[in-house]
Amino acid sequence: MAAPVQAQSPLSPEQSYERIVGELYPDEIAPFYDFYAELDVYDRYALARVIGHLDEGERGMFAQLLVETDRPTAIKTLRLFAGYDDQQLGRVTALLKEREYDRWQAIPVLVRAESYANARDMLLGRDAGNPCKFFSDGNPIGDGTDPDASAVRYCSDAEKQFLETFFRGDTGYVSRGLLALEGEIPWQAQFSLHGASTSAYYKRSERDAQIERFGRELKDWEINHTCGAVYLGAKFLLTAAHCIGNLEDAKFFAGRRVHLGSININGRRNLFEIRNVLVHGDFRSDTLQHDIALIQLNAVPTGFGSRLRSVKPARTPAQPSGSVPLLLSGWGYNKPATSSSNIFALDGQRQTPAQPSLLKGEVWVQKNSVCRYNRHFIRRQIQLSPGQICVGSPTGIDSCRGDSGGPLVDTRTETLIGLVSGSAGCGLTNTPSIFTDVGYYRDWIDRAKASAPSMRANRKHLFR
């Protein structure tokens, strides 16, 4: 049973205006001021009610939704929301919080095309007084039967489009767009579970948990996958510090391996033992600052030919890449989601914990302000720290869970620019992610490589 909707403290129109303006980009403030100045008192109170139900980072988004549509539709949308009682409004705004801005844009389209009553019922969903029935391939969405067929109201084209877009539709984006070719990204590596570290996942209780979470029992290679990594040559690789974890040394070195030289991870081959690991001594798990670790293997990988090649770390901190795309790659979740920890993607389907073959896509280093002022970053109170860079794509290409520690490379020079670190979601429209700035840590990388051979084997070392 769903928890009851909590009552919200009402905001005054003045308070709602201040909260909205505080979340708008500078070039959005003047258009909103003009929009707000034309609202009558009733509509200003209606806006305040909605704003009072939304969270930080969402208020500016809702206001911008109104500003970007035509004025009659914006007013009709406001008055539609004003017609809900507090409990209904809470349910409708809770739906908004679960969806991304590009799906919010379906609301004014619906309001413009439909009557007030039909649009109101459509947003209420199952709680509507007279919901329409939508037949797709002969199967209705809803309860499926009606004792009085003459009383059935079938969905209009506009309502069908809204159902597909707001409630059911996929955004059309994937976290990375294309399959990589064998040998195309020869520096890509995988950080993997091994041996005793996987045994617990085959117990009946764990299998039942997998079925509940993923809808099926996981295959061996899905269980084993943890993170990405990148090959630097000789015995060395880089990955994210948060991929290393806090497992005691004996279990860690017995239960972890590095996979090299293939884009496919659905087999137990090309696995290398780890000699030691150097984790940045100032790594912070709460902010992911200094999210970098050096892995030293027991032996130099050989026999791979062109399927394994090193990439060189950048020498200086990253700058916005402008028109130059950078190559992102990984085996992680590949559907858009509101959070990298959310097993359900935006289309309502479960994520798969890993992809059998490497995926790739083009992204760009952005100005840090693009992340700082992003509404999803504001909502989750995520801030960039020194050594972190803002990376994104206008088409939703993005990293996700399982990609951490993987490479961001300038393929023109085969230079490693960044490592996948964290995000405010996966594949969300106009929402970048956080990467570790490899150039910022070039001195740390060089010193770690020089120190690792003399450090004790089978140990995780904190290294500043």
C-alpha positions in Angstrom: 0.0 0.0 0.0 1.3 3.4 -0.9 2.1 5.8 1.9 -0.4 8.7 2.4 0.5 11.9 0.8 1.9 14.4 3.4 0.2 17.7 3.7 2.3 20.6 2.5 2.7 24.0 4.2 1.1 26.5 1.9 3.4 29.1 0.3 2.4 32.6 -0.4 2.6 33.8 -4.0 5.6 35.9 -3.0 7.4 32.9 -1.4 6.7 30.8 -4.5 8.1 33.6 -6.8 11.3 33.8 -4.8 11.8 30.0 -4.9 11.2 29.8 -8.6 13.6 32.7 -9.4 16.2 31.1 -7.2 16.2 28.1 -9.5 16.1 29.8 -12.9 19.0 30.3 -15.2 19.9 34.1 -15.6 18.4 34.2 -19.1 15.1 32.7 -17.9 14.4 35.2 -15.2 13.1 38.1 -17.4 10.7 35.9 -19.4 9.3 34.4 -16.2 8.9 37.9 -14.7 6.8 38.9 -17.8 4.7 35.8 -17.5 4.2 36.2 -13.8 3.2 39.9 -14.1 0.3 38.9 -16.3 -1.2 36.3 -13.9 -4.2 37.4 -11.8 -4.3 36.7 -8.1 -6.2 33.4 -8.5 -3.5 32.1 -10.9 -0.7 33.3 -8.6 -2.1 31.3 -5.7 -2.6 28.3 -8.0 1.1 28.5 -9.0 2.1 28.8 -5.3 0.1 25.6 -4.5 2.0 23.6 -7.1 5.4 25.0 -6.1 4.7 24.1 -2.5 4.4 20.4 -3.5 7.6 20.3 -5.6 11.1 19.8 -4.4 14.2 21.9 -4.8 15.4 21.8 -8.4 11.9 21.1 -9.7 10.2 24.5 -9.1 12.2 26.3 -11.8 11.5 23.5 -14.1 7.7 23.8 -13.7 7.8 27.5 -14.1 9.8 27.2 -17.3 7.3 24.6 -18.6 4.6 27.3 -18.3 6.8 30.1 -19.8 7.7 27.9 -22.8 4.1 27.1 -23.8 1.6 29.5 -25.3 -0.1 31.7 -22.7 -3.7 30.3 -22.9 -2.4 26.8 -22.5 -0.2 27.8 -19.6 -3.2 29.4 -17.8 -5.3 26.4 -18.5 -2.6 24.1 -17.1 -2.4 26.2 -13.9 -6.1 26.2 -13.4 -6.2 22.4 -14.0 -3.7 22.0 -11.2 -5.7 24.4 -9.0 -8.8 22.2 -9.4 -7.2 19.3 -7.5 -7.7 19.0 -3.8 -4.5 18.7 -1.7 -4.4 14.9 -1.8 -4.9 14.8 -5.6 -2.4 17.5 -6.1 0.1 15.6 -4.0 -0.4 12.5 -6.2 0.0 14.5 -9.4 3.1 16.3 -8.3 4.6 13.0 -7.1 4.2 11.8 -10.7 6.1 14.8 -11.9 8.9 14.1 -9.5 9.3 10.6 -11.0 9.6 11.9 -14.6 12.1 14.0 -16.5 11.5 17.4 -18.0 11.2 16.1 -21.5 8.2 14.0 -20.4 6.7 17.0 -18.4 6.4 18.7 -21.8 3.6 16.2 -22.7 1.3 18.0 -20.2 0.7 21.3 -22.1 0.3 19.3 -25.3 -2.5 17.3 -23.6 -4.1 20.4 -22.0 -4.1 22.2 -25.4 -5.8 19.3 -27.2 -8.3 18.0 -24.5 -11.1 19.3 -22.4 -10.4 20.4 -18.9 -12.2 17.3 -17.5 -10.4 14.8 -19.7 -6.9 16.4 -19.1 -7.6 16.4 -15.3 -8.6 12.7 -15.3 -5.6 11.8 -17.5 -3.1 13.2 -14.9 -5.0 11.5 -12.1 -4.4 8.1 -13.8 -6.1 5.3 -11.9 -7.7 7.8 -9.5 -9.6 9.5 -12.3 -13.4 9.6 -12.1 -13.8 8.6 -15.8 -10.6 7.3 -17.2 -10.4 6.5 -20.9 -9.6 3.0 -22.2 -6.6 2.7 -24.5 -6.4 -0.4 -26.7 -3.0 -1.4 -28.0 -2.8 -4.6 -30.0 -6.2 -5.5 -28.7 -5.2 -5.2 -25.0 -6.6 -2.4 -22.9 -4.5 -0.4 -20.5 -6.5 -0.2 -17.2 -8.7 -2.8 -15.6 -9.5 -4.4 -19.0 -13.2 -5.0 -18.5 -16.4 -2.9 -18.3 -19.8 -4.3 -17.4 -21.5 -1.7 -19.6 -19.6 -1.4 -22.8 -21.7 1.5 -23.8 -20.2 3.5 -20.9 -16.7 3.0 -22.0 -14.9 6.2 -23.1 -12.0 5.4 -25.4 -8.9 7.5 -25.4 -8.5 10.2 -28.0 -5.3 10.4 -30.1 -4.1 13.1 -27.8 -4.7 11.0 -24.7 -3.1 8.0 -26.3 0.0 10.1 -27.1 0.1 11.4 -23.5 -0.2 7.8 -22.1 2.7 6.7 -24.3 4.8 9.7 -23.5 4.2 10.5 -19.9 3.3 7.1 -18.4 4.7 4.4 -20.7 6.9 5.8 -23.4 10.7 5.4 -23.6 12.7 8.6 -24.0 14.5 7.1 -27.0 17.9 7.5 -25.4 20.4 4.8 -24.3 23.3 5.4 -22.0 25.7 4.7 -24.8 24.6 4.4 -28.3 26.7 1.8 -30.2 28.4 -1.6 -29.9 32.2 -1.3 -30.0 34.1 -3.3 -32.5 36.8 -5.8 -31.5 40.1 -4.0 -31.1 38.5 -0.5 -31.4 39.0 0.4 -27.8 42.0 -1.7 -26.9 42.7 0.2 -23.6 39.3 -0.8 -22.1 39.6 -3.2 -19.1 37.1 -4.7 -16.7 37.4 -5.0 -12.9 35.7 -8.2 -12.0 34.7 -10.5 -9.2 36.4 -13.9 -9.1 36.3 -17.2 -7.2 35.1 -17.1 -3.6 33.8 -13.6 -4.0 31.0 -14.9 -6.3 30.0 -18.0 -4.4 27.4 -16.3 -2.2 25.5 -15.2 -5.3 24.6 -18.8 -6.1 22.8 -19.6 -2.9 19.1 -20.1 -3.2 18.4 -17.0 -1.1 20.5 -14.9 -3.3 19.0 -16.4 -6.5 15.5 -15.5 -5.1 16.8 -11.9 -4.4 18.0 -11.7 -8.0 14.6 -12.8 -9.3 12.9 -10.2 -7.2 15.3 -7.4 -8.2 16.1 -8.2 -11.8 13.1 -10.5 -12.8 15.4 -13.5 -13.4 18.5 -15.3 -12.1 21.7 -13.6 -13.3 24.3 -15.2 -15.5 27.8 -15.7 -14.2 29.3 -12.9 -16.2 26.6 -10.5 -14.9 27.4 -11.4 -11.3 31.1 -11.0 -11.9 31.1 -7.5 -13.5 31.8 -4.6 -11.1 33.5 -1.7 -12.8 35.5 -0.5 -15.8 39.2 0.2 -15.8 41.8 1.5 -18.3 45.1 0.1 -19.3 48.2 2.4 -19.0 50.8 -0.1 -20.2 53.2 -2.5 -18.5 51.5 -3.8 -15.4 49.4 -0.7 -14.6 45.7 0.3 -14.9 43.5 3.0 -13.5 40.0 2.7 -12.1 37.8 4.6 -9.7 38.6 4.5 -6.0 35.0 3.7 -5.1 35.3 0.5 -7.2 38.0 -0.9 -4.8 35.7 -0.9 -1.7 36.6 -1.9 1.9 36.9 -5.7 1.6 39.7 -7.0 3.7 42.9 -7.6 1.8 43.0 -11.4 1.8 39.5 -11.7 0.4 40.0 -8.8 -2.0 43.1 -10.2 -3.8 41.6 -13.7 -3.9 38.3 -12.4 -5.2 39.2 -9.8 -7.8 40.7 -10.0 -11.3 41.3 -7.7 -14.3 39.9 -8.7 -17.7 41.8 -7.4 -20.7 42.0 -7.7 -24.5 38.3 -8.3 -25.4 35.1 -6.3 -25.8 33.1 -9.4 -24.6 32.8 -10.2 -20.9 30.4 -13.2 -21.2 33.2 -15.7 -20.6 36.0 -16.3 -18.0 39.1 -15.6 -20.1 41.9 -13.1 -20.3 41.9 -12.7 -16.5 44.9 -11.3 -14.6 45.8 -11.4 -10.9 46.3 -8.1 -9.1 49.6 -7.6 -7.2 48.6 -4.4 -5.3 46.3 -1.4 -5.4 47.1 2.2 -4.6 44.0 4.2 -3.6 44.2 8.0 -3.4 44.7 8.7 0.3 42.2 11.6 0.3 39.3 9.8 -1.5 35.9 10.7 -0.1 33.1 8.3 -0.7 30.4 10.9 0.1 31.5 13.4 -2.6 33.6 11.1 -4.8 36.4 13.6 -4.6 39.8 12.0 -5.5 38.0 9.0 -7.0 41.1 7.4 -8.5 43.1 4.2 -7.9 46.1 2.6 -9.5 46.1 -1.2 -10.1 49.4 -3.1 -10.5 49.1 -6.6 -12.0 51.3 -9.5 -11.1 52.5 -9.9 -14.7 52.7 -7.8 -17.9 49.9 -8.9 -20.2 51.2 -10.5 -23.5 49.9 -12.2 -26.6 47.1 -9.9 -27.4 48.5 -8.1 -30.4 46.3 -5.1 -31.5 43.5 -6.1 -29.1 45.5 -4.5 -26.2 47.1 -1.1 -26.3 47.8 1.4 -23.6 46.5 5.0 -23.5 48.5 7.8 -22.1 47.1 10.0 -19.2 46.6 13.6 -19.9 49.3 15.9 -18.6 47.2 18.9 -17.7 43.7 19.4 -16.2 40.8 19.0 -18.7 39.3 22.0 -20.4 35.9 22.2 -22.2 36.3 20.2 -25.4 34.2 22.4 -27.6 33.6 20.8 -30.9 35.8 17.8 -30.1 33.9 14.7 -29.0 35.5 12.3 -26.5 35.0 8.5 -26.5 33.1 7.0 -23.5 32.9 3.2 -23.2 31.6 0.6 -20.7 29.5 -2.5 -19.9 27.2 -0.9 -17.4 23.4 -0.2 -17.2 22.3 1.0 -20.7 18.9 2.6 -20.1 18.0 6.1 -18.9 17.1 6.2 -15.2 16.6 8.8 -12.5 19.4 7.3 -10.5 22.3 4.9 -11.2 21.1 2.8 -8.2 17.5 2.6 -9.6 16.9 -0.9 -11.1 13.9 0.5 -13.0 14.6 2.6 -16.1 12.4 5.5 -17.2 10.5 3.1 -19.5 9.5 1.1 -16.4 11.6 -1.9 -17.4 14.3 -3.4 -15.3 17.9 -2.6 -16.1 20.4 -5.5 -16.8 23.4 -5.3 -14.5 25.9 -5.6 -17.3 26.0 -5.8 -21.1 27.8 -8.8 -22.7 29.6 -6.6 -25.3 31.3 -3.2 -24.9 29.2 -0.1 -25.7 30.5 3.3 -26.7 29.3 6.8 -27.3 30.6 10.4 -27.8 30.4 13.0 -25.1 32.0 16.4 -24.3 33.7 18.0 -21.4 31.5 20.9 -20.3 32.1 24.0 -18.3 31.7 23.1 -14.6 28.8 25.6 -14.4 26.8 23.3 -16.7 26.8 20.7 -13.8 26.6 23.3 -11.1 23.4 24.9 -12.4 21.8 21.7 -13.7 18.5 21.2 -12.0 19.1 17.5 -11.1 22.5 18.5 -9.5 20.8 21.2 -7.5 18.0 18.9 -6.5 20.4 16.3 -5.2 22.8 19.0 -3.8 25.7 17.6 -5.9 28.7 20.0 -6.3 31.9 19.5 -8.2 35.2 19.5 -6.3 38.7 20.1 -7.6 39.8 17.2 -9.7 36.3 16.5 -11.0 35.0 17.5 -14.5 31.5 17.9 -16.0 30.9 15.6 -19.0 27.8 15.2 -21.0 26.0 14.9 -24.4 23.1 16.7 -25.9 21.6 13.4 -27.0 21.6 11.6 -23.7 24.8 9.5 -24.2 26.0 9.0 -20.6 27.7 6.7 -18.1 25.8 4.6 -15.6 26.2 2.0 -12.9 28.8 -0.5 -13.9 30.8 2.0 -16.0 32.7 3.5 -13.0 36.4 3.6 -13.5 36.1 3.3 -17.3 37.9 5.6 -19.7 37.0 8.9 -21.4 39.5 9.3 -24.2 40.5 11.8 -26.9 40.9 9.3 -29.7 42.8 11.8 -31.9 45.8 11.5 -29.6 44.8 8.4 -27.6 44.9 10.5 -24.4 43.0 9.5 -21.3 41.0 12.6 -20.2 38.8 11.2 -17.5 37.5 8.3 -15.5 33.8 7.6 -14.9 32.9 8.5 -11.3 29.4 9.7 -10.5 26.1 11.1 -11.8 22.7 12.7 -11.0 21.0 9.9 -13.1 21.7 8.0 -16.3 21.1 9.2 -19.8 18.8 12.0 -18.6 18.1 14.8 -21.1 20.6 17.7 -20.7 22.1 16.2 -17.5 25.9 15.7 -17.5 27.8 13.3 -15.2 30.9 13.7 -13.0 34.2 12.3 -14.2 37.6 12.2 -12.4 40.0 14.7 -14.2 43.0 12.5 -15.1 45.2 15.5 -16.0 44.6 17.0 -12.5 46.1 13.7 -11.0 48.9 13.3 -13.5 51.6 13.9 -10.8 49.8 11.4 -8.4 49.6 8.8 -11.2 53.3 9.1 -12.0 54.3 8.9 -8.4 52.0 6.0 -7.7 53.4 4.0 -10.7 57.0 4.7 -9.4 56.1 3.6 -5.9 53.9 0.5 -6.5 56.7 -2.0 -7.4 58.4 -1.4 -4.0 55.2 -1.7 -2.0 54.0 -4.8 -0.3 52.1 -7.2 -2.5 48.5 -8.3 -1.8 47.8 -5.1 -0.1 45.6 -2.1 -0.7 47.6 1.0 0.1 46.4 4.6 0.7 48.7 6.8 -1.3 48.8 10.6 -1.3 
